[in-house]
């Protein structure tokens, strides 16, 4: 049986038992093969755009003796799916903007019809993904953050719900932070840093945002050395963003790793 990385294991743990899963951008199909091996899913589809990973995914399924339950398809994003073929869609290991492009195209083409949950792991641009989920009335049921091999990953579990809009309103109500910020700024912070992650802060969350603050600080140093008017404006914007992030981090309960 395959042993998954901590990142992939988090994704696997979010998949609802008994669901038909489609893993988009599956690479070597490790996630769907694992889900089939532990009998968490009755069937799986692995989608991959590039020929090399597509062939590797087919080999992985064949070596595991799962060709009857694992369908490997070559294609762009959710184009590998027919409406109603999957209950769960997983997408991992790419930028948030690309992930949203895939979801948007699939949504427009009806490829998400019948899909009841999304498990998403963007490498960057997490706030863009949260924005897409909000726009299309997916409820962000849970999210996790994990550090592995020096990198920090966020995993989001979103589900269809008839009351998604009201549940999201409650989820993105940032008054639990007890900060003197306007509502729109609180909403922006939760979308950027994660509403569940801020409610249950883990060491990886602090580490990620301290690292982001260091990057912003270096950018501010460069902008401060510039005499351009637009640089001064950007400097002011970045400093304001840093102040908000620092205020949020200071108000969170610290945890012991």
C-alpha positions in Angstrom: 0.0 0.0 0.0 1.2 3.5 -0.8 2.4 5.8 1.9 1.4 9.4 1.3 3.2 12.6 2.2 1.6 14.6 5.0 0.1 17.0 2.5 -1.5 14.3 0.4 -2.7 12.4 3.5 -4.5 15.6 4.7 -6.3 15.7 1.3 -7.1 12.0 1.5 -8.5 12.4 5.0 -11.0 15.0 3.8 -12.5 12.8 1.1 -15.8 11.4 2.1 -15.9 7.7 2.4 -17.9 6.0 -0.4 -17.6 8.9 -2.8 -16.4 8.6 -6.4 -13.3 10.8 -6.6 -11.7 12.7 -9.5 -8.2 13.9 -8.9 -7.3 16.7 -11.4 -3.7 17.2 -12.1 -3.1 13.8 -10.6 0.6 13.5 -11.5 1.5 9.9 -10.6 -2.0 9.2 -9.3 -0.8 8.5 -5.8 -3.8 10.0 -4.1 -6.5 8.1 -6.0 -4.5 4.8 -5.9 -4.2 5.2 -2.1 -8.0 6.0 -1.7 -8.8 2.8 -3.7 -6.3 0.7 -1.8 -7.8 1.5 1.5 -11.3 1.1 0.0 -12.4 4.6 1.0 -13.7 5.2 -2.6 -15.3 2.6 -4.9 -13.8 4.2 -8.1 -11.5 7.0 -9.1 -10.6 9.1 -12.1 -7.1 10.5 -12.5 -6.8 13.5 -14.9 -3.5 14.7 -16.2 -2.6 17.1 -19.0 0.9 16.2 -19.8 1.9 12.9 -21.4 4.7 11.9 -19.0 2.6 12.1 -15.8 -0.3 10.6 -17.6 1.7 7.5 -18.5 3.1 7.4 -14.9 -0.4 7.5 -13.5 -1.5 4.6 -15.8 1.5 2.6 -14.7 0.8 3.3 -11.0 -2.7 2.1 -11.4 -1.7 -1.0 -13.3 1.1 -1.9 -10.8 -1.4 -1.7 -8.0 -3.9 -3.9 -9.8 -6.5 -1.2 -9.9 -7.2 -0.8 -13.6 -10.8 -1.9 -13.1 -11.5 0.9 -10.6 -9.1 3.6 -11.7 -9.7 5.5 -14.9 -6.7 7.6 -16.1 -7.5 10.2 -18.7 -5.4 12.8 -20.4 -6.9 16.2 -20.8 -7.0 19.8 -19.6 -8.5 20.3 -16.1 -12.1 19.2 -15.6 -12.5 18.4 -19.3 -11.6 14.8 -18.4 -14.9 14.6 -16.5 -18.5 14.0 -17.7 -21.2 15.6 -15.6 -22.3 13.3 -12.8 -19.2 11.1 -12.9 -17.7 12.2 -9.6 -18.9 13.1 -6.1 -15.6 14.5 -5.0 -13.0 16.5 -6.9 -9.5 17.0 -5.6 -7.0 19.5 -7.0 -3.6 20.0 -5.5 -0.1 21.3 -6.1 -0.7 24.3 -8.3 -1.2 28.0 -7.9 -4.6 29.4 -6.7 -5.2 31.4 -9.9 -4.7 28.4 -12.1 -6.9 26.3 -9.8 -9.7 28.8 -10.0 -9.4 28.9 -13.8 -9.9 25.2 -13.9 -12.8 25.4 -11.5 -14.4 28.2 -13.4 -14.1 26.5 -16.8 -15.5 23.3 -15.3 -18.3 25.1 -13.6 -19.3 26.8 -16.9 -19.2 23.5 -18.8 -21.3 21.7 -16.2 -18.4 19.4 -15.2 -19.1 20.1 -11.5 -22.8 19.0 -11.8 -23.3 16.3 -9.1 -20.0 17.1 -7.4 -20.7 17.5 -3.7 -17.3 18.3 -2.3 -14.0 19.9 -3.3 -10.7 19.3 -1.6 -8.2 21.9 -2.7 -4.5 22.5 -2.0 -3.2 25.6 -3.7 0.6 26.2 -3.4 0.0 30.0 -3.4 -3.0 32.3 -3.8 -5.1 30.7 -1.2 -7.2 33.8 -0.9 -8.1 33.6 -4.6 -9.5 30.1 -4.0 -11.5 31.2 -1.0 -12.9 34.0 -3.1 -14.0 31.6 -5.9 -15.7 29.3 -3.3 -17.6 32.3 -1.9 -18.6 33.5 -5.3 -20.1 30.2 -6.3 -21.7 29.4 -2.9 -19.5 26.5 -1.8 -19.3 26.3 2.0 -15.8 26.1 3.4 -16.4 23.3 5.9 -12.8 23.0 7.1 -9.2 23.8 6.3 -5.8 22.7 7.6 -2.3 23.9 7.4 0.8 21.7 7.5 4.6 22.1 7.1 6.5 19.5 5.1 10.0 19.5 3.8 10.4 23.2 4.7 7.2 24.2 2.8 3.8 25.2 4.3 0.6 24.0 2.6 -3.0 24.8 3.2 -5.8 22.3 2.4 -9.4 23.4 2.0 -12.5 21.2 2.2 -15.6 22.8 0.6 -19.1 21.3 0.3 -22.3 22.0 -1.4 -25.0 23.2 1.0 -28.4 24.7 0.5 -27.6 27.2 3.2 -24.0 27.9 2.1 -24.5 31.6 1.8 -25.7 32.1 5.4 -23.1 29.7 6.7 -20.3 31.5 4.9 -21.6 34.8 6.3 -21.2 33.4 9.8 -17.8 31.8 8.9 -16.4 35.1 7.6 -17.7 37.2 10.4 -14.3 38.3 11.8 -15.6 39.8 15.1 -14.2 36.8 17.0 -10.7 38.4 16.4 -11.8 41.4 18.6 -9.9 43.9 16.4 -10.7 47.5 15.8 -11.1 47.0 12.0 -13.9 47.8 9.6 -16.0 44.8 8.5 -14.6 44.9 5.0 -11.0 44.7 6.4 -12.0 41.9 8.7 -13.4 40.0 5.8 -10.3 40.6 3.7 -8.1 39.2 6.6 -10.2 36.1 6.9 -10.1 35.4 3.2 -6.4 36.0 3.1 -5.4 34.0 6.2 -8.2 31.4 6.5 -11.3 31.7 8.7 -10.9 28.2 10.2 -7.1 28.6 10.5 -7.5 31.8 12.5 -10.1 30.2 14.8 -7.7 27.3 15.6 -4.2 28.7 15.0 -1.4 26.2 14.6 2.4 26.8 14.7 2.6 26.5 10.9 0.2 29.5 10.6 2.4 31.7 12.6 5.5 30.5 10.8 3.9 31.2 7.4 2.9 34.7 8.2 6.1 35.6 9.9 7.8 34.5 6.7 5.4 36.6 4.6 6.0 39.6 6.9 9.7 39.3 6.3 9.2 39.3 2.5 7.0 42.4 2.8 9.6 44.1 4.9 12.2 43.5 2.3 9.9 44.9 -0.4 9.3 48.0 1.8 13.0 48.6 2.1 13.4 48.6 -1.6 10.4 50.9 -2.1 11.7 53.3 0.6 14.9 53.7 -1.4 13.0 54.8 -4.5 12.2 58.4 -5.3 9.2 57.5 -7.5 5.8 58.7 -6.3 4.1 55.4 -7.1 6.8 53.7 -4.9 5.8 55.9 -2.0 2.1 54.9 -2.5 2.9 51.2 -2.7 5.1 51.5 0.4 2.2 53.0 2.3 -0.1 50.2 1.2 2.4 47.4 2.1 3.0 49.0 5.5 -0.7 49.2 6.2 -1.1 45.5 5.2 1.8 44.5 7.5 0.2 46.4 10.4 -3.0 44.5 10.0 -1.2 41.1 9.8 0.8 41.9 12.8 -2.3 43.0 14.7 -4.0 39.7 13.8 -1.1 37.6 14.8 -0.8 39.4 18.2 -4.5 38.8 19.0 -4.3 35.0 18.3 -3.7 32.6 21.1 -0.3 31.1 20.8 0.1 27.4 20.7 2.9 25.0 21.5 4.2 22.9 18.6 
